């Protein structure tokens, strides 16, 4: 492998993005292609073709890290929990490694966000980073010393499928979630959830973007919907802060680009934190939509070794 070249792939439901970073984190090549939705074999081929294209442009072979929805089961080696459902119950990591002819690291896309922002993003230098995604779905990832924390069952950071903390009577049992439960954090804090809650309050259908535009125009109903959203977000953040106590919280996803949701968000979190003070920085992701693909690249050391292996970390085998 060429010294210091890391290739990252962000395998999304609609697009596959790729990047090559050099040892200093500068971009050497980048590209994206459409995801062959519903076709597992075509998805493998699209990833492999993108890797070949990026390596040709960068001028050398690279380590390959892939961020994807869901996770690879530590028990079976098969994908689980992916909303790109054609990946579920498939040996994706083994298959793509076989096609590429080299080891490949595969990690949850939210964990890749956390790694990216911990390495050279909004949380650079922080030891414990919690990165949340507020978008079409809601999830989160954890990085400790710039390394992804996957967990024993590869579900560390699955924040969106916990119940909304301290629900009021009007919030019980909560909206149904695709996971089969009701009242999951995702059903309250995703972009579509913001729109759905506004519709329940007003009887008027509107997109999340329209609700935010109405808020900015001074509409009282939209202001009430955004206030309720911030209150639920504060409770939901505090629930994890009380367990993880991160050094920095990074916010990614489409709603991270709405400053009114993040301004003084600590005030919504603090009443629910079991501490005499709450001053943890809450910051939008520095790399934005590129964080996932950059984090996938950073899953490997510059020499092509695995940063999570006992040999590279000094941990006991």
N, C-alpha and C positions, 0 to 999 in steps of 0.2 A: 504494500500500500504506500501511496505517496505520503511523505512525512507531514503530519498535521492536518490532512484533509479529512473532514467529517461531512458525511452526506446525511441529510435528514429528509424524511418523507412524512407529510401530514395527510393521512388517508381519511378523507371526509366523505360524507354521504353524497355530495354533489361534485366535489373536485378533489384531485390529488395534487398537492403542492410539494415541490422539492427544492432543496437548497444545498449548496456546498459551501462550507465555512473553512477558512484556513485557521492556522493555529492561534491567530490573534482575534478570531471571530469575524473577520471581514468576509463579505460574500464573494465567492469565486464564480458561482453559477447559480441560476435559479430558473424554474419553469413550473408550469402547472398544466394539467390536462383534466378533462371531464372524467368522472368516475363512472365505470360501466355498471350502473345500478342493477342489482338483482342477479348479476352474473359473476360468480366466484372466480372461475378460471380466467375470465377476461380481466378481472380486477388484478389477479396475480400478474398477468402479462403486462397490463398497463403500468404497474409499479416497476417491474423489471425493465421495461422499455424506458421509463423515465430515469431510472438509475443509470442505464447505459448512456442515455443522452446527456445527463449532467456530468458524468465522468469524462465523456469526450470533450465537453465544453471546458471542464476544469483542468483537463490535461493530466489526469492520473486516477488510479483506483483509490477508493475511499472506504472508510468504515461506514456502515449503514445502520442508522437508527430509524425506527418507524413509530410514529404516534398514531393511534387509532381509537375509535370509540370502543368501550368495553374493555376487556382484559383477556389475557391468555391464562387459562386455569392452571394453577400450580399442580393440580392432581392429574389432569387429563392431557394437558398441552393443547386443548381446544379453546377457541374463542367463546367467551360468554358475555352476556349483558350488552352486546353491541346493538345500537339502534339501526345500524346498517345490517339488517337481519340476515342477509345472505352470507355474512361472515361467521355467524354463530354456528357452533358445533363443527367448525372446520379447523384443521391443523395449519393455520395461516403461517405462523412463525417457521415451522418446519418446511412448509412448501416453498415459501419465498427464499429461505436460506438455501434450499436445494437448487432452485432455479438460478440464484445468484452465485452459488458455489462458494459461500463464505458464511460465517456466523452473522446473525442479524439480531440486534436488540429491538424488542417490541414493547411499547409501554402505552398506558392509557394517555389519551391526548391532553387531559387536564393536568396530569403529572408532568407532561412535556412543557406545558405552559409554566408550571411552577419552576422547573429546572431552568428554562430560558430566562425567566425574570430574576432568578437567584444568581445566575452566572454573570449576566451583564445587562440586566434590565432594571426595573423599578425597585427591586429588592437586592441589588448587587451587594455582596458582602454580608448579608444577613444569614444567620445560621439556620433558623427555622422559618420557612416561607410557606404560607398557605395562600394558594391562588384559586379564586373562584371564577366560574363562568356563568354570566347572566345573559342568556341569549334565547334561542329557540328552545333550548333545554337549560337545565341548571345542574352544574357539577362542580367538582373542585379537585385539586391535586396538592400534594405536599412534597416539599423538597427540604431535605436536611443536609446542610453543608453542600448544597448544589447537587445533591443526588436524589433521585426519585424514591419516595417511600411507597412501595407497592403494597406491603402488608402480606401476611401469611396466606390469605385467600385472594390476594390481588384486588381488594376492594377498598383499600385505604383512600379516603377522600370522597367516598360516595355519599356526599352531603345531600344531594337533591332528593334522595329517596328515604329520608328520615321525616317523621311527622313535623309539622310546623310547631315550634315550641310555644308553650303557654297559650293555647288557642282560646279565644273568647267563645261564648255560646254561639254567636253568629258564624263562627269559623268551624264549627263541628257539624258533621264529620269531615267536611272539606270536599273539594271537587274530586271526582274520580281521576286516577292516574293510570297511564298505560301499563304500569307495572302490576296492576291488580289491586293496589291499595287506594285509599282515599286520604286526602289532606296532606300529601307529600309536599315538602318545601317547593319542589319544582312546579306544582300546581298553583302556587301562589306567587312565585318570583320569576318565572320565565316571561319573555316578551308576550307570548300569547296569553299567559295568565293575567298579566296586567290588563290586557284588552278585555278578557272575559270578566274580570272583577268589575271593571268600569261598566260593562254592559249589565251586569247584575244590579249595580247601584242605580243606573240611570234608565235602563231599558233601551238604550241606544247602542247599536253596534258600531264599533270603531276599532281600528288597528292600534297597536301600541304606539306607533309613530304618531297617529292622529291624536291620541290622548296626550302625549307629550307636547305636541304643537298647541293643543287647546290649553294646556297648563301654562305654557309660555305666553299665551294670549290673555291670560287672566281668568279663564273659565272656572267658576267655583267648583263644579262637579269634578272636573279634571284635577283641580288642586286637592280635593278630598281623596281622590283615587291615588294620587302620588303620595299623599301623606300616609295613607293606609299601607301602601307598598313599602315606604321607608320604615314604618314601624315594624312590619313583618320581617324586613331585611335585618333590622337591628336585632330583633329577637333571635333570628336564625344564625347570625354571625356570633352573637354572644354565647350561644349553645356550644359552639366549637371552641371559641376562645377559652371558655371555662375548662376545657379538656386539653387543648393543645398549647395554649398560650403562645402563639407565634410571635416572632419578632416583627414581621411585616405581613400585612394582608394585601394581596394584589387582586385587582378586579379586571377580568377580561370579558369578552363577549360584547354583543351589540349594545347592551344597556350600560356598559362601562363608558360609552361615549356620550352619556347624558350627565353632564356635570351636576345638574340639580339633584340627582340621586346620591351623588357622592359627597357633595359639599356638607361639611360638618356631620358626616354620617356617624362619627364617634358618639355624638350626643344621643343617637337612637340606640347605640349598642351599650353604652355605659350603665344605664339603669339595671341591666340584666347580667352584668359581669360581677362575679364573686370576688371583688377586690375593692380596695379603698380608692383606686383610681384606674382609669383606662386611657392610655395615651398611645396605644399601638398605631403606627402609621397605616392608613388605608389609602392605597394609591392605584390609579389606573395603570394597566400594563404599558410598559414603555414601547414594546415592539408590536403591540396591537395584533392584527391578524397574522403576523409573521411569527408570533411567539411559539405556537405549537410546532411549526416546522423547524425553527431554530433549536427548540428544546430537544427535538428528536435527534438532531445532529450532535448535541452535547451529551447524548447518552453514552458516548464512547470517549476515551482518552485520546489525546493527539497521536499516540503511537499505535492506535488500533486495539488497545487492550480494553477490557471491560472494567469501568470504574466501580462496579458493584461486586467484582469478584474478590475472594479472599486474598489473592495475590496482590491486587492493586490497592486494597483498602487496609491491609495489615490485619484484618479480622481473622479469627480462628476459623478453620474449615469446619 
